[in-house]
Each structure stands twice: as structure tokens, then as C-alpha cells.
């Protein structure tokens, strides 16, 4: 059950901070992870990959074994990429830390992760 105040909260935070809080960014805010961090969007993509795979497997939407292998290959590539650059890490080993002085590059990485998350959520 969603209370009316919970539905209004993202809009209130948007008004207070000047940043848009909707959907995924609101859930990230509630979890204590900055919605403008590489880590937050990495975690969003990772969880969406897992949820999409479970849903497709449960409802048998994989057309054949090849399609499932391709999906698993993409997920594996995402994990290798994220591990190599520290997208899913905290502290000094994190990509957030390494890009702390390069906000323009960090913004591009976050934008790419946001787009990936959106595509995964739409199931395209």
C-alpha cells in the first residue's frame, strides 16, 4: 500500500532541492545512496538485469537457448566492465572517487547507466 504522502514525497524533494526525484532516483535517495553516483546507477542496472532475467525465465519469454545465452553474455560483459573500472565499488577503488574532479565525465557515465537502466526496465 502506498500512502498519499509517499506519492507526494518525490515532488516535495524536487521542490526543495531543485533536482528531480522520481522512480529509481527516489528509491536510491531512500536507500542512502546518492542518486547522482555511478554506484547507485550501477546497482540499479545490476538489479534490473537480475529482475529481467528472472521474469523472462519465469514466463518463458526466451525464444530459444541462443537468446538466453546472448542475454547472459550481455550481463557478463556489464559485470566485467563494471568490475574493471570500479563502477560497483565504494571508497578509493570506486569510479565515483576516481572521477571526483571530472564531473563532466562522471555525468556521461551516469547518463549511459541511466539509459541502460531505462532500456532494461522497458524490456527492449
N, C-alpha and C positions, 0 to 999 in steps of 0.2 A: 504494500500500500504506500502510495506517495502522498505525503501531506502537501497541502497548498503552499505552505511556507517553503518546502523543499523545492517546489517548482519555481518559486519566485526568487530563491536564493541566488542562482546564477545571474539573473538580471540585476539583482541588488549589487552583487560583487562587480559586475560590469560597470554599473553606475559609479560605484565607489572608487574603483581602480583605473577606469578608462580602458581596461582590457576586456576582451570578450571571453566570457566563461560559459561555454555550452558543451554538452555532450562529454566527450573524452576529457577535455581540458578541465571541466568541473570535477570529474571523478579523480583526476590527477591531483587537483588542488586539495580535495578532501583527504587524499592519501598522504599528504605532506610532501609530495614531490613537486617541484616547480613545474608548471605546465610548459614553461619555456626552456626545458632542459632536454638535451639529447637522450639522457637516461629515461626520462618519462616517456618520450615518444618511441624509444627502442622497446620499452616494456609494453607499451600499447600495441605495437606491431607484433611482438613476440606472442602476446596473449591472443591477439586476433588470429594469427596463424594457427595456434593450437585450437581455438574455438571453431574456426572454419574447417579445419581437418576433421575434428570430432563430428561436426554437423554433417559434413559431406559423407563421412564414413557411416554414420548412424542412418542416414536417409538414403544411402547407396546412390549418391549422385555422381560418383566417379564413373565415367563412361566405360572405362576398362582399366586394366592394371597399368598401362602406359601413362594414363592421365594421373593416376595416383603417384606414380614414380616421378613424374615431372613436378608435381606439387611438392613432394618431399625433397626433390633436388633444389627447388627454389628456396624452400625453408632452410635447407642445409647451407646454401650459398649466403642467405641472410645471416645465419649464425656465424659463419666463417668471417664474413665482412665485419660484423659487429664485434666479434672477439678480437680480430686483428687491430681494429682501431680504438677499442675500448668504449664502444657505444653503450654497453650494458654494465659498465663498471662505475664504482664510486671512488672518490678520493683522487690522488695524484695520477693514478693509472687511467682515469676516465677521460673520455673525449671532451666532456664539459670543462674539465680542468685545463686540458691542453689548449682548448680554444678560448680560454677566458679573456684573452687580449685580442681575439679576432672574431668579434661579434658578427661581422658580415658573413664569414664562412660558417660560423655556428648556425646562423639563421638559415642558410641554404641547406645545411644538413637536416635541420629540424623541418624545413619545408618539404624536403624529399621524404622524410619519415612520415610526416602528416599525410602526404599524398599516397604513400604506400598503405598507411592505415585506412584511409578512405576507400581505396580500391579493394582492400581485403574485406572491409566491412560490407561493401556493396556486393561482394562475391563475384566480381567480373574477372 
